[in-house]
Amino acid sequence: MNEKKSHKVVFALTERQGKTYWMRVGVAWPNRDGSLTLQLDAIPISGKLQVREPEVRDEAPWEPRRRPNFELPAQLTGSD
């Protein structure tokens, strides 16, 4: 049996002012006996976790934000 089992995403749920906020805190993968192994990168203080199938947006590679390229006018830089 060479079936590839996909991982799952672990979220911590925090409720504030009537809203629920989700924060990704780790991953989970299934074991042969049907149980899950969790690897947490953060410990939630709420104690409430959700284990879900990953979505496309969860698996997109991380890219740093690019800084805007502001060029100073020539009169401020002293160049002509």
N, C-alpha and C positions, 0 to 999 in steps of 0.2 A: 504494500500500500504506500504509494508515493504522493499522497495528497498533501498539498501545501496548505497549511492552516494560517489564515491571516491574523494579524494582531488586532487589538482593539485599543481604543483611546480611553483614558481615565480622566474624568473631570471632577473637580470639587465644586459643590453647589453652595452658594452663600446667599442668604436672604437678607435684604436691607430695604427698608421703607416700602415693603410690599412688592418688591421686584426680586427675581432670582437671577444671580450672576453666575456664569459658568467660567471656570478657569481650568485649562488643561494642566494636569499635574503628573501625568505619566502614561505608561502603556501597559497593556495586559496581553497575554497570549494563552491559548488553550493548551492544556496538558492532555495526554492520552486518555486519562480517566474522566475527562469532561470538566475538571476543575480549571481554575484560572490562576496563573502566576501574575502578580502585579509588581511593576517596578515604578516606584513613585519618586519624582524629582522634588516634590514638596509635600509637606504634611499638612493636610487641611485642618483648620481649627474647628470647622463646623461639624466634622465627622460624617458628612454626607457626601458619598461618591456616586458617580454614574459611570458605568462601563458601556461604551457604545462602539458600533462599527465606525471605522474612520470614514470621513467624507472627503471629497476631492480637495476642499479648502484646507482640511487638516493635514493633508499630505503634500501640499505645495512646498517647494524648497524655500527656506528662509532667505530673504535678501535684505541687506541693510537699507535703511532709508537714504536716499541721495539728498545731499545738501543742494539747495538752489545755487546756481552759478551767477552770483551777483558781480557784475563788473562795474567798477567805479568810473565815473566820467573822467575824461582826460584832465580836466581842470583840477580835479582833486588829487590825481596821482602825479601831476607835474610832467606828464609825458605829452608829446604833441602828436 
